[in-house]
């Protein structure tokens, strides 16, 4: 007998966030929960940026180069 694989549209973390926001009853609570979530994401981003900086994968010169680089999707006419 073959195992049946069902495809879940959301992973466990996504379901947790959806359920957390579903339980919110007021705009104030929604704003507070949103703020907490954004703080979490900011800490993760800061940690990753610091790691990349320490490894030399990010630097002032790399940022300067990015500012002057035009990366666009080429479109065929």
Biopython code that builds the backbone (N, CA, C, O; Angstrom):
import numpy as np
from Bio.PDB.StructureBuilder import StructureBuilder

atoms = [
    (1, "UNK", "N", (0.834, -1.168, 0.000)),
    (1, "UNK", "CA", (0.000, 0.000, 0.000)),
    (1, "UNK", "C", (0.890, 1.246, 0.000)),
    (1, "UNK", "O", (1.823, 1.344, 0.797)),
    (2, "UNK", "N", (0.602, 2.191, -0.888)),
    (2, "UNK", "CA", (1.392, 3.418, -0.991)),
    (2, "UNK", "C", (0.946, 4.434, 0.045)),
    (2, "UNK", "O", (-0.233, 4.519, 0.386)),
    (3, "UNK", "N", (1.895, 5.192, 0.533)),
    (3, "UNK", "CA", (1.573, 6.260, 1.469)),
    (3, "UNK", "C", (0.913, 7.408, 0.708)),
    (3, "UNK", "O", (1.342, 7.769, -0.388)),
    (4, "UNK", "N", (-0.105, 7.956, 1.286)),
    (4, "UNK", "CA", (-0.802, 9.079, 0.680)),
    (4, "UNK", "C", (-0.165, 10.366, 1.192)),
    (4, "UNK", "O", (-0.085, 10.591, 2.400)),
    (5, "UNK", "N", (0.285, 11.205, 0.267)),
    (5, "UNK", "CA", (0.897, 12.472, 0.635)),
    (5, "UNK", "C", (-0.102, 13.570, 0.325)),
    (5, "UNK", "O", (-0.512, 13.756, -0.820)),
    (6, "UNK", "N", (-0.486, 14.293, 1.366)),
    (6, "UNK", "CA", (-1.381, 15.420, 1.147)),
    (6, "UNK", "C", (-0.569, 16.697, 1.209)),
    (6, "UNK", "O", (0.355, 16.828, 2.012)),
    (7, "UNK", "N", (-0.919, 17.612, 0.369)),
    (7, "UNK", "CA", (-0.189, 18.871, 0.317)),
    (7, "UNK", "C", (-0.931, 19.910, 1.147)),
    (7, "UNK", "O", (-2.065, 20.280, 0.838)),
    (8, "UNK", "N", (-0.279, 20.369, 2.194)),
    (8, "UNK", "CA", (-0.852, 21.382, 3.068)),
    (8, "UNK", "C", (-0.473, 22.749, 2.505)),
    (8, "UNK", "O", (0.700, 22.985, 2.216)),
    (9, "UNK", "N", (-1.446, 23.660, 2.343)),
    (9, "UNK", "CA", (-1.108, 24.953, 1.747)),
    (9, "UNK", "C", (-0.201, 25.823, 2.617)),
    (9, "UNK", "O", (0.487, 26.699, 2.094)),
    (10, "UNK", "N", (-0.185, 25.604, 3.919)),
    (10, "UNK", "CA", (0.640, 26.406, 4.822)),
    (10, "UNK", "C", (1.496, 25.490, 5.687)),
    (10, "UNK", "O", (1.077, 24.390, 6.048)),
    (11, "UNK", "N", (2.709, 25.958, 6.018)),
    (11, "UNK", "CA", (3.540, 25.185, 6.944)),
    (11, "UNK", "C", (3.120, 25.511, 8.386)),
    (11, "UNK", "O", (2.269, 26.373, 8.608)),
    (12, "UNK", "N", (3.710, 24.833, 9.340)),
    (12, "UNK", "CA", (3.309, 25.003, 10.743)),
    (12, "UNK", "C", (3.498, 26.429, 11.242)),
    (12, "UNK", "O", (2.655, 26.938, 11.981)),
    (13, "UNK", "N", (4.578, 27.073, 10.855)),
    (13, "UNK", "CA", (4.824, 28.450, 11.304)),
    (13, "UNK", "C", (3.768, 29.395, 10.723)),
    (13, "UNK", "O", (3.272, 30.278, 11.423)),
    (14, "UNK", "N", (3.426, 29.209, 9.453)),
    (14, "UNK", "CA", (2.410, 30.051, 8.831)),
    (14, "UNK", "C", (1.048, 29.853, 9.497)),
    (14, "UNK", "O", (0.315, 30.815, 9.726)),
    (15, "UNK", "N", (0.721, 28.608, 9.804)),
    (15, "UNK", "CA", (-0.542, 28.331, 10.488)),
    (15, "UNK", "C", (-0.571, 28.975, 11.876)),
    (15, "UNK", "O", (-1.605, 29.481, 12.311)),
    (16, "UNK", "N", (0.568, 28.953, 12.562)),
    (16, "UNK", "CA", (0.645, 29.571, 13.881)),
    (16, "UNK", "C", (0.344, 31.066, 13.795)),
    (16, "UNK", "O", (-0.415, 31.602, 14.603)),
    (17, "UNK", "N", (0.940, 31.728, 12.814)),
    (17, "UNK", "CA", (0.715, 33.172, 12.644)),
    (17, "UNK", "C", (-0.745, 33.444, 12.299)),
    (17, "UNK", "O", (-1.357, 34.356, 12.855)),
    (18, "UNK", "N", (-1.298, 32.663, 11.390)),
    (18, "UNK", "CA", (-2.699, 32.847, 11.006)),
    (18, "UNK", "C", (-3.615, 32.658, 12.213)),
    (18, "UNK", "O", (-4.521, 33.458, 12.445)),
    (19, "UNK", "N", (-3.374, 31.607, 12.969)),
    (19, "UNK", "CA", (-4.211, 31.348, 14.153)),
    (19, "UNK", "C", (-4.042, 32.439, 15.208)),
    (19, "UNK", "O", (-5.002, 32.816, 15.880)),
    (20, "UNK", "N", (-2.829, 32.936, 15.346)),
    (20, "UNK", "CA", (-2.593, 34.008, 16.324)),
    (20, "UNK", "C", (-3.378, 35.260, 15.951)),
    (20, "UNK", "O", (-4.020, 35.872, 16.805)),
    (21, "UNK", "N", (-3.326, 35.637, 14.687)),
    (21, "UNK", "CA", (-4.048, 36.825, 14.247)),
    (21, "UNK", "C", (-5.557, 36.587, 14.237)),
    (21, "UNK", "O", (-6.326, 37.530, 14.420)),
    (22, "UNK", "N", (-5.991, 35.349, 14.027)),
    (22, "UNK", "CA", (-7.422, 35.045, 14.013)),
    (22, "UNK", "C", (-8.056, 35.242, 15.388)),
    (22, "UNK", "O", (-9.253, 35.514, 15.487)),
    (23, "UNK", "N", (-7.263, 35.108, 16.441)),
    (23, "UNK", "CA", (-7.801, 35.244, 17.790)),
    (23, "UNK", "C", (-7.871, 36.698, 18.259)),
    (23, "UNK", "O", (-8.417, 36.973, 19.327)),
    (24, "UNK", "N", (-7.338, 37.614, 17.493)),
    (24, "UNK", "CA", (-7.316, 39.027, 17.859)),
    (24, "UNK", "C", (-8.705, 39.623, 17.659)),
    (24, "UNK", "O", (-9.333, 39.425, 16.618)),
    (25, "UNK", "N", (-9.178, 40.356, 18.664)),
    (25, "UNK", "CA", (-10.538, 40.905, 18.626)),
    (25, "UNK", "C", (-10.595, 42.408, 18.394)),
    (25, "UNK", "O", (-11.612, 42.923, 17.931)),
    (26, "UNK", "N", (-9.501, 43.127, 18.715)),
    (26, "UNK", "CA", (-9.533, 44.584, 18.583)),
    (26, "UNK", "C", (-8.394, 45.066, 17.688)),
    (26, "UNK", "O", (-7.391, 44.376, 17.504)),
    (27, "UNK", "N", (-8.572, 46.269, 17.135)),
    (27, "UNK", "CA", (-7.511, 46.858, 16.312)),
    (27, "UNK", "C", (-6.241, 47.090, 17.133)),
    (27, "UNK", "O", (-5.129, 46.920, 16.632)),
    (28, "UNK", "N", (-6.416, 47.478, 18.390)),
    (28, "UNK", "CA", (-5.256, 47.700, 19.257)),
    (28, "UNK", "C", (-4.453, 46.425, 19.470)),
    (28, "UNK", "O", (-3.222, 46.446, 19.434)),
    (29, "UNK", "N", (-5.149, 45.316, 19.691)),
    (29, "UNK", "CA", (-4.464, 44.034, 19.850)),
    (29, "UNK", "C", (-3.778, 43.608, 18.559)),
    (29, "UNK", "O", (-2.675, 43.063, 18.585)),
    (30, "UNK", "N", (-4.434, 43.859, 17.432)),
    (30, "UNK", "CA", (-3.829, 43.524, 16.141)),
    (30, "UNK", "C", (-2.553, 44.325, 15.923)),
    (30, "UNK", "O", (-1.540, 43.793, 15.471)),
    (31, "UNK", "N", (-2.617, 45.609, 16.250)),
    (31, "UNK", "CA", (-1.436, 46.461, 16.096)),
    (31, "UNK", "C", (-0.306, 46.007, 17.019)),
    (31, "UNK", "O", (0.861, 46.018, 16.629)),
    (32, "UNK", "N", (-0.655, 45.607, 18.245)),
    (32, "UNK", "CA", (0.365, 45.127, 19.187)),
    (32, "UNK", "C", (1.004, 43.830, 18.695)),
    (32, "UNK", "O", (2.224, 43.674, 18.747)),
    (33, "UNK", "N", (0.176, 42.902, 18.219)),
    (33, "UNK", "CA", (0.695, 41.639, 17.707)),
    (33, "UNK", "C", (1.551, 41.872, 16.462)),
    (33, "UNK", "O", (2.595, 41.244, 16.288)),
    (34, "UNK", "N", (1.098, 42.775, 15.605)),
    (34, "UNK", "CA", (1.872, 43.115, 14.405)),
    (34, "UNK", "C", (3.227, 43.686, 14.794)),
    (34, "UNK", "O", (4.247, 43.333, 14.202)),
    (35, "UNK", "N", (3.240, 44.562, 15.784)),
    (35, "UNK", "CA", (4.490, 45.162, 16.258)),
    (35, "UNK", "C", (5.444, 44.106, 16.802)),
    (35, "UNK", "O", (6.643, 44.144, 16.527)),
    (36, "UNK", "N", (4.909, 43.167, 17.573)),
    (36, "UNK", "CA", (5.743, 42.077, 18.108)),
    (36, "UNK", "C", (6.342, 41.244, 16.973)),
    (36, "UNK", "O", (7.520, 40.887, 17.008)),
    (37, "UNK", "N", (5.528, 40.943, 15.982)),
    (37, "UNK", "CA", (5.995, 40.146, 14.850)),
    (37, "UNK", "C", (7.067, 40.898, 14.056)),
    (37, "UNK", "O", (8.076, 40.313, 13.663)),
    (38, "UNK", "N", (6.846, 42.182, 13.825)),
    (38, "UNK", "CA", (7.838, 42.979, 13.096)),
    (38, "UNK", "C", (9.133, 43.114, 13.885)),
    (38, "UNK", "O", (10.213, 43.110, 13.293)),
    (39, "UNK", "N", (9.050, 43.232, 15.197)),
    (39, "UNK", "CA", (10.255, 43.260, 16.038)),
    (39, "UNK", "C", (11.037, 41.956, 15.896)),
    (39, "UNK", "O", (12.264, 41.970, 15.793)),
    (40, "UNK", "N", (10.325, 40.838, 15.890)),
    (40, "UNK", "CA", (10.957, 39.530, 15.701)),
    (40, "UNK", "C", (11.695, 39.480, 14.361)),
    (40, "UNK", "O", (12.852, 39.067, 14.299)),
    (41, "UNK", "N", (11.019, 39.903, 13.295)),
    (41, "UNK", "CA", (11.643, 39.884, 11.976)),
    (41, "UNK", "C", (12.852, 40.815, 11.911)),
    (41, "UNK", "O", (13.851, 40.491, 11.268)),
    (42, "UNK", "N", (12.765, 41.972, 12.575)),
    (42, "UNK", "CA", (13.882, 42.920, 12.580)),
    (42, "UNK", "C", (15.096, 42.329, 13.291)),
    (42, "UNK", "O", (16.225, 42.506, 12.834)),
    (43, "UNK", "N", (14.877, 41.632, 14.398)),
    (43, "UNK", "CA", (15.996, 40.984, 15.102)),
    (43, "UNK", "C", (16.658, 39.931, 14.218)),
    (43, "UNK", "O", (17.885, 39.825, 14.194)),
    (44, "UNK", "N", (15.856, 39.152, 13.491)),
    (44, "UNK", "CA", (16.405, 38.130, 12.585)),
    (44, "UNK", "C", (17.209, 38.790, 11.471)),
    (44, "UNK", "O", (18.302, 38.333, 11.138)),
    (45, "UNK", "N", (16.672, 39.859, 10.896)),
    (45, "UNK", "CA", (17.373, 40.569, 9.836)),
    (45, "UNK", "C", (18.673, 41.176, 10.338)),
    (45, "UNK", "O", (19.700, 41.088, 9.666)),
    (46, "UNK", "N", (18.636, 41.786, 11.507)),
    (46, "UNK", "CA", (19.854, 42.362, 12.097)),
    (46, "UNK", "C", (20.917, 41.287, 12.329)),
    (46, "UNK", "O", (22.094, 41.496, 12.035)),
    (47, "UNK", "N", (20.497, 40.146, 12.852)),
    (47, "UNK", "CA", (21.453, 39.066, 13.115)),
    (47, "UNK", "C", (22.079, 38.562, 11.819)),
    (47, "UNK", "O", (23.286, 38.330, 11.766)),
    (48, "UNK", "N", (21.280, 38.393, 10.785)),
    (48, "UNK", "CA", (21.810, 37.920, 9.505)),
    (48, "UNK", "C", (22.722, 38.954, 8.866)),
    (48, "UNK", "O", (23.764, 38.604, 8.312)),
    (49, "UNK", "N", (22.344, 40.216, 8.939)),
    (49, "UNK", "CA", (23.182, 41.287, 8.391)),
    (49, "UNK", "C", (24.518, 41.342, 9.126)),
    (49, "UNK", "O", (25.567, 41.474, 8.494)),
    (50, "UNK", "N", (24.490, 41.242, 10.447)),
    (50, "UNK", "CA", (25.731, 41.244, 11.230)),
    (50, "UNK", "C", (26.619, 40.060, 10.862)),
    (50, "UNK", "O", (27.836, 40.200, 10.742)),
    (51, "UNK", "N", (26.000, 38.894, 10.682)),
    (51, "UNK", "CA", (26.770, 37.699, 10.306)),
    (51, "UNK", "C", (27.438, 37.905, 8.948)),
    (51, "UNK", "O", (28.620, 37.602, 8.787)),
    (52, "UNK", "N", (26.702, 38.409, 7.988)),
    (52, "UNK", "CA", (27.262, 38.641, 6.651)),
    (52, "UNK", "C", (28.362, 39.693, 6.686)),
    (52, "UNK", "O", (29.352, 39.586, 5.963)),
    (53, "UNK", "N", (28.190, 40.706, 7.524)),
    (53, "UNK", "CA", (29.204, 41.756, 7.656)),
    (53, "UNK", "C", (30.493, 41.177, 8.243)),
    (53, "UNK", "O", (31.587, 41.467, 7.760)),
    (54, "UNK", "N", (30.353, 40.353, 9.290)),
    (54, "UNK", "CA", (31.521, 39.754, 9.930)),
    (54, "UNK", "C", (32.248, 38.791, 8.996)),
    (54, "UNK", "O", (33.470, 38.655, 9.067)),
    (55, "UNK", "N", (31.501, 38.125, 8.126)),
    (55, "UNK", "CA", (32.116, 37.200, 7.172)),
    (55, "UNK", "C", (32.699, 37.918, 5.948)),
    (55, "UNK", "O", (33.301, 37.287, 5.080)),
    (56, "UNK", "N", (32.517, 39.220, 5.891)),
    (56, "UNK", "CA", (33.054, 39.992, 4.777)),
    (56, "UNK", "C", (32.207, 39.929, 3.514)),
    (56, "UNK", "O", (32.642, 40.367, 2.449)),
    (57, "UNK", "N", (31.003, 39.387, 3.629)),
    (57, "UNK", "CA", (30.124, 39.307, 2.462)),
    (57, "UNK", "C", (29.343, 40.607, 2.257)),
    (57, "UNK", "O", (28.744, 40.818, 1.202)),
    (58, "UNK", "N", (29.355, 41.468, 3.265)),
    (58, "UNK", "CA", (28.783, 42.805, 3.179)),
    (58, "UNK", "C", (29.824, 43.795, 3.685)),
    (58, "UNK", "O", (30.577, 43.508, 4.616)),
    (59, "UNK", "N", (29.849, 44.962, 3.055)),
    (59, "UNK", "CA", (30.761, 46.025, 3.479)),
    (59, "UNK", "C", (30.258, 47.341, 2.898)),
    (59, "UNK", "O", (29.339, 47.361, 2.080)),
    (60, "UNK", "N", (30.870, 48.435, 3.331)),
    (60, "UNK", "CA", (30.493, 49.740, 2.781)),
    (60, "UNK", "C", (30.698, 49.779, 1.274)),
    (60, "UNK", "O", (29.871, 50.326, 0.545)),
    (61, "UNK", "N", (31.802, 49.197, 0.805)),
    (61, "UNK", "CA", (32.079, 49.236, -0.627)),
    (61, "UNK", "C", (31.057, 48.402, -1.421)),
    (61, "UNK", "O", (30.693, 48.764, -2.540)),
    (62, "UNK", "N", (30.604, 47.298, -0.841)),
    (62, "UNK", "CA", (29.579, 46.475, -1.510)),
    (62, "UNK", "C", (28.270, 47.248, -1.588)),
    (62, "UNK", "O", (27.605, 47.229, -2.624)),
    (63, "UNK", "N", (27.887, 47.930, -0.505)),
    (63, "UNK", "CA", (26.677, 48.737, -0.536)),
    (63, "UNK", "C", (26.791, 49.863, -1.558)),
    (63, "UNK", "O", (25.839, 50.154, -2.282)),
    (64, "UNK", "N", (27.949, 50.486, -1.611)),
    (64, "UNK", "CA", (28.168, 51.566, -2.584)),
    (64, "UNK", "C", (28.031, 51.036, -4.012)),
    (64, "UNK", "O", (27.432, 51.687, -4.869)),
    (65, "UNK", "N", (28.585, 49.860, -4.257)),
    (65, "UNK", "CA", (28.477, 49.242, -5.575)),
    (65, "UNK", "C", (27.015, 48.941, -5.915)),
    (65, "UNK", "O", (26.585, 49.146, -7.051)),
    (66, "UNK", "N", (26.252, 48.454, -4.928)),
    (66, "UNK", "CA", (24.833, 48.171, -5.155)),
    (66, "UNK", "C", (24.061, 49.431, -5.530)),
    (66, "UNK", "O", (23.147, 49.388, -6.353)),
    (67, "UNK", "N", (24.435, 50.547, -4.923)),
    (67, "UNK", "CA", (23.745, 51.799, -5.219)),
    (67, "UNK", "C", (23.879, 52.205, -6.682)),
    (67, "UNK", "O", (23.001, 52.870, -7.234)),
    (68, "UNK", "N", (24.971, 51.805, -7.297)),
    (68, "UNK", "CA", (25.241, 52.225, -8.669)),
    (68, "UNK", "C", (25.043, 51.112, -9.686)),
    (68, "UNK", "O", (25.412, 51.265, -10.850)),
    (69, "UNK", "N", (24.470, 50.006, -9.266)),
    (69, "UNK", "CA", (24.234, 48.874, -10.158)),
    (69, "UNK", "C", (22.775, 48.874, -10.595)),
    (69, "UNK", "O", (21.863, 48.950, -9.770)),
    (70, "UNK", "N", (22.573, 48.788, -11.892)),
    (70, "UNK", "CA", (21.217, 48.727, -12.434)),
    (70, "UNK", "C", (20.944, 47.292, -12.853)),
    (70, "UNK", "O", (21.465, 46.814, -13.861)),
    (71, "UNK", "N", (20.129, 46.619, -12.072)),
    (71, "UNK", "CA", (19.777, 45.233, -12.374)),
    (71, "UNK", "C", (18.309, 45.231, -12.771)),
    (71, "UNK", "O", (17.421, 45.403, -11.936)),
    (72, "UNK", "N", (18.082, 45.040, -14.020)),
    (72, "UNK", "CA", (16.714, 45.035, -14.520)),
    (72, "UNK", "C", (16.481, 43.786, -15.322)),
    (72, "UNK", "O", (17.414, 43.195, -15.866)),
    (73, "UNK", "N", (15.242, 43.391, -15.393)),
    (73, "UNK", "CA", (14.870, 42.237, -16.193)),
    (73, "UNK", "C", (14.906, 42.641, -17.665)),
    (73, "UNK", "O", (14.224, 43.587, -18.061)),
    (74, "UNK", "N", (15.694, 41.935, -18.479)),
    (74, "UNK", "CA", (15.708, 42.280, -19.904)),
    (74, "UNK", "C", (14.421, 41.790, -20.563)),
    (74, "UNK", "O", (13.989, 40.656, -20.356)),
    (75, "UNK", "N", (13.835, 42.653, -21.342)),
    (75, "UNK", "CA", (12.613, 42.288, -22.060)),
    (75, "UNK", "C", (12.913, 42.248, -23.541)),
    (75, "UNK", "O", (13.498, 43.176, -24.099)),
    (76, "UNK", "N", (12.508, 41.167, -24.164)),
    (76, "UNK", "CA", (12.660, 41.056, -25.609)),
    (76, "UNK", "C", (11.511, 41.797, -26.271)),
    (76, "UNK", "O", (10.358, 41.705, -25.850)),
    (77, "UNK", "N", (11.858, 42.534, -27.320)),
    (77, "UNK", "CA", (10.808, 43.272, -28.044)),
    (77, "UNK", "C", (10.348, 42.516, -29.235)),
    (77, "UNK", "O", (9.470, 42.982, -29.961)),
]
sb = StructureBuilder()
sb.init_structure("model")
sb.init_model(0)
sb.init_chain("A")
sb.init_seg("    ")
for serial, (resi, resn, name, xyz) in enumerate(atoms, 1):
    if name == "N":
        sb.init_residue(resn, " ", resi, " ")
    sb.init_atom(name, np.array(xyz, "f"), 0.0, 1.0, " ", f" {name:<3s}", serial, name[0])
structure = sb.get_structure()
